[in-house]
């Protein structure tokens, strides 16, 4: 039995990628804690505080050397996993090295630093997938920059646009969130080393040198003051992941609607056996959109948990820090699954321009009401023109006539160029131009995203 869908052998593959599940696995957590302890030992050896052989001994250890079940039982007793971890590692070290192990550090130093190392790997995965989704949507926008389709507001046909403009909006929405990742990494990827109350008193005059070297060995940024109870960076990470999922949910919600039977303008990529029904053999349900929307639905609560954890009492909180452990890995897992599904949509969405063209005629010209009112306003004034077209639209809905013929039969439109008002090329050209502007903005945002952020190296 599992309590999280992401950890479930049955449901996990649906909602999270195997790569992200590996990043936040128990084995990865233990490996990160070992890496943090080895970096600490190396930094302290450079300061003459512990034997140089300690770091090498720790480097030689792997998660397999530790009994996961015993660590779990110890965690249930101690309240944190680092305490039984430290005890278990000490038993594996030679007596002459054991005394220097974990010197000057506290539980939260190792736990938080290990988490940062895991988050760095997780963010790398997210960056690759996000870039691929943006690139796929960009290609879609370029290919359909002038493909006419109905623009919709409040779920109803509003005015003609192009499908490329819609795809560009999806791409730009994700890119705007994605572009904040370098800044987030700068604030988030920092080492945690403060000792019991954050002052590193146990390291005496060597505290600052050890802290700087510790961070450098881990290729993390150093911190001048412990962030044990300053949890804004974790809350920011959670909020960013929730916003990322929100941008994907915009795409997913539109796709789910456009793929509905009555609309039929797009379909998710077809994979045999995917999106079927146990009762209805004809079904082709939007699985990708479903996974993304479900992820966003769950993300908001997790992000709120991380915000609540900012109310961390004194130098170490009772409860809020532990609550982060429920929320943050879940957000990374949800983001991984949602991005995987979004990439499938961005690279393989089946688009039906002929259905888009047919749907443009559903309202018998009402899509051009705004343009018609603007044309009539030149002679009637804006208020009178709006009232006239509104009255004509009512007649269209009450009869089988189209808006153009109704307006043409009204004496008030004498001399009005209705041909220009009902020319679909004009709004589509405007949408194509807006698409080009969105793509240019995408390029500007892409320029802010370097393949990798330079990290400090060991001196």
Buried (B, 14 or more C-beta within 10 A) or exposed (E): EEEBBBBBEEEBEBBBBEBBBEBBBEEBBBBBBBBBBBBBBBBBBBBEBBBEBBBBBBBEBEBEEBEEEEBEEBBEEBEBBBBBBBBBBBEBBEEEBBEBBBBBBBBBBBBBBBBBBBBBBBBBBBBBBBBBBBBBBBBBBBEBBBBBBBBBEEEEBBBBBBBBBBBBBBBBBBBBBBBBBBEBBEEBBBBBBBBBBBEBEBBEEBBEBBBBBBBBBBBBBBBEEBBBBEBBBBBBBBBBBBBBBBBBBBBBBBBBBBBEEEBBBBBBBEEEEEBBEEEEEEEBBBBBBBBBBBBBEBBBEBBBBBBBBBEBEEBBBEEBBEBBBEBBBBBBBBBBBBBBBBBBBBBBBEBBEEBBBEBBEEBBBBBBBBBBBBBBBEEBEEEBBBBBBEEBBEBBEEEEBBBBBBBBEBEBBEEBEBEEBBBBEBBBBBBBBBBBEBBEBBEEBBEEBEEEBEBBEEE
